[in-house]
Amino acid sequence: MNNSRYDMIRERLSTILTPEQLELQDDGHLHVGHAGAKKGGHYTLRIVSTKFAGMRSVARHQLVYRSLGELMNTDIHALSITALTPDEIA
């Protein structure tokens, strides 16, 4: 696992989306040998934030992508997202 890449992703999401829960899993070991894996990591994200209130799933994903900014082009090859509000997990 590239800790600096992992830490950058966590830090960016934590700072911008102020989540109540953030679970980021590095799935890189599942993609060894995959051509795209050389360009960036594979991750699974589960994030709970009040910032998602009133948003549909696509808009939530777009907000996550915007929050990650250039990391989506340089450090992340694949990102599976589950984005929820606190009310949705209660």
N, C-alpha and C positions, 0 to 999 in steps of 0.2 A: 504494500500500500504506500502511496506517495503521501506521507503525512502532511507536507506543506500544502499540497493540492486539497486534501481533505479538510485541513484546518481553514484554508482560505474560503472554501465553500461554506463551512459552518459559520465562520465569522461574518461573512457577507449576509447570509440569511438571518443570523441572529441580530445584527445591527439594523438591518432595514425592515424586517418583518416582525421583530420583537415577539417571537413565538412563545407560547406557553409550553409547547412540546416541540422538539426537533429531533428526529431520528434519521441519521444518514448512514446508509450502509454502502460500503465499497464492494461492488460486485465484480471487480476487475479479474479476480481469480477464475470467474466463470467464462471469461472471454479471452483467455490466453491464446495467442495465435491469430485472433481476429484482426484483420487489417486496420479497422477503425480504432482499435484499442491503442495503437501507437500514437494517435493524435490526441487522445484524452481518455479519461476514466469513464467507467460505467457505474452508476449509482442508483440506489433506491432511496427515495425521500418520503418521510411521513412528517408533515408539519401542521401544527395547530396554531392558528393566529386569529385574533379579532379583526385583522386587516382584510380577511376574506369574507366578512359579513356582507350579505347582499350581492355577492358575486356568483356567477355560474362557474362551473368547473373550468371551462376554457379560459375565462378571465383570470381565475386563480393561477392557472398554469402560466399564463402570460406575465402575471405579476412576479411569479417566482423567476421566470426567465429574465425579466427586466432587472430584478434584484441581483441576479448573478452577473449581468452585463457581459463583458468580454470573456469571462470564464466559460460561457457557453460555446465560444468559438475556439478557445485555446486549451482549456483544461477538462472539459466535459464532452465526451462523445455521445453518451446515452444517459438519460435521466428519467426514471419512472417516478411519478409524483402522486402522492395522496395528500391533498390540501383540504383541511377541515377547519371549521370554526369551533370554539370551545363548546357551544351549544350542541353541536353535532356529535360530540363525544360524550356528552352528559347522559 
